[in-house]
């Protein structure tokens, strides 16, 4: 949700973070026109910090000019989304393998292990009525917790700039009826089970299969089968 910002000096950064999250979780949908005055009103600030924030988002490829008609959220590009899933499959597989290795070697951080378990427990409580933005943020939280447990901070550092784009593709997938339940009760659960068992091979396979299924479902949404 986009909420009024507290009166502080760093309004540009706050506006940027809120708008980034709104684009990432689908609150501001792909292709949606950007009305600066309306956003400024919802954030409770002048148009200046919103304008600066949108400039930063434009540089990230998340908003774009629309031929003299202002800005819009960049539509999802099927080719780009598939490229992101290719990268995500490899990274998630590596993170799961490393996390399981940490458990097997008894070097896993207990707090990070508990956080990954907490993320799964929280996600398992979601149902078909859970808003898409909440599902997206929770899904992201699970994978970032997995990255932390991997013991390799470079994974999170390298993927941080990609997460807004990855989250947009997540939002598209999580709109599929019943998919969210399968994610938490089957796919995420399998990843966690193999990580906690200290089984790197199965953990990596489960993580890769999870990303591959999401990519397949996303591709079907971009190119639906003829009736």
N, C-alpha and C positions, 0 to 999 in steps of 0.2 A: 504494500500500500504506500501511496505517496502522502506524507504527513507534513504538517507545518514544522518548520525548522526553528530551533531555539535561537534567540538573538545572540550571536557570537560574531567574532571578527572573521572567522573562516567559513563564510557562507558559500563561497565557490566550491570548496572541497565537499561540504555537506550536500550541496545541490547535486554535484557530480555523482557522489556515492548513491544518493537516492535514485537519481535518474538511471544510473548504470544498473542498479538492482531491478528497477522497474522494467527496463528493456530486457535484462537477462531472464527474469522469471515470467515474462509475457504480459505483465500489467500494461505496458506499452507494447502493443502487438506489432509484428512485422508489417511494414507498409503503412502504419498509422501516421497521419499527419501530426506534426509537432506544432502546438500553439503556445508560444512562449508566454503570452499574457496569462493564459489559463494555468500553465504550470507554475508560474510565479505566484499566482493567487493560491493554488493548492499548497505550495510550499511556504507561503506567508512571507515572501521576500520580494524585492524589486526584480525587474527583468534583467538587470546587469549580471548578477551571479548565475542566473539561468543561462544567459547567453554565453558566458564563459564556459560553463559546464558543457553545454551543447557543442562548443568548439572542440573541447577535449574528446567528447564522444565521437565527433566527426573524424578526428584523427585516428581513432581506434576502428573506424569502419562500421560503427553502429548506427550512425545517422548520416543522412546525405541530403544534398540539395535536390530540389524537384523542379528544375527548369524555371527559376524565378518565382516559384510559388511557395517558397519557404523550405522547411526541412521535413523529413519523414524518417521513421525508423526503417533501416535498411531491410528489404524483404529477404527472406531466407533463400539462399542459393543452393539448390540440390547438390551441385558438384562440390561446393565448399563444405557443406555439411558432411558429405561422405568422406572427404579428405580429413576432416576433424575426427570422425569416428575411426578412421584408420590409425591415426596417431593415438587416440584414446585407447584403442584396443591394445596397442603395444605397451603404452605407459601403465594402464591398469594391470595388465598381466605382469609386468615387471614389479609394480608396487606390491601386488598380492604375493608374488614369489618371495620377495625380500621380507615382507611382513611375516610370512610363514617360517622363513629361515630364522628370523629373530626369535620367534616362539620356540622353534626347535633347539636353538642354541641357548635358550634361557636368558637372552639379552633384551627381550622386548620390554619396553617401558610400561610398567603396570598401569599408569594413568592413561596412556594412549590406548592400551588394550581395553581398558574399561570404557573409554570414550567410544571406541568402535562398537562395542557391545551395546552401549547406551543408544547410539545412533540407530542400530537395528531394532532395538526394543521400541523406540519412539516411532519409527517408521511403520512397524507392524500394526500400530494402532490406527493407522489411516484407513479411510474407506472411500467409497465412490463419491461421497459428499465433500471430501477434503478439497479445498481450492487448489488449483494448479500451481499458483506461486508458492504455496506452502510445500507441496510435493517436490517442486524443483529445488527449493532451498534445502530440504531434507535429503534429497538424493545427492546433492552436491556435498552436504555435510558428511555423508557416509564415505564418499570417495576421498574427500580430503582427510578424513580420519584414517583411512587406509594408507594414504600417502605418508602421513605422519608416522604411522606404525612401521613403515618400511625401513625407517632409519636413515633414509637418504633424502636430506632436505632439498637437494637439487630437483627432485621430482616436483615438489610443490612450487619451487621458484620458477621452473620452466613452464609449468602449466598455468600459473596465475594469470598471465595475459590472455590465455585462451578460454578461461572459465566463462566469461560473459557470453562468448560465442557457443561454447558447449552447452551452457544452460538454456540458450534459446532453442537448440535442437532437442534438449531434454523436454522442454515444454511441449513441443510438437508431439513427441512420443507419448508423454504421460496423459495426453488427451484421449488416447485410445482406451475404450471401456475395459475395465478390469486389468489393464496392464500394470497399474500401480501396485495392486495387490500381489501380482505375480513377481514383480520386482523385489518386494520386501520379503514375502513369505517363501519364495523359492530361490531367486537368483542372488540377492544380497545374502540371504541366509546360507546359501551354499558356499559363497566366498568366505564368509566369516567362519563357517564350520571347518573348512580346510585350513584356514589360517590358524585357528586355535588348536587344530590337530598337529600343527607343525609340518604340514605336507605341502612343500613348495610347488610340486608338479600339478597337483589337483587344484591348489589355490589359483595358480596362474591360468589353468584351463578354464576354471569357473569364471574368472574375471574376464578373460578374453571372450568366452561364449556370451557373457552378459552384454558386453559392448557390441558384439557381432549381431545379437538379436535386436538390440536397439537400432542399429544401423539398418538392418533389414526392414524393420517395421517403419522406420522413417522413410526409406526408399519407397515402400508401398504407398505411403501417404502422398509423396510427391508424384508418383506414377500409379494411381489406382487402376486395378484391373477392370477391364470392360465388363459390364453386366451381361 
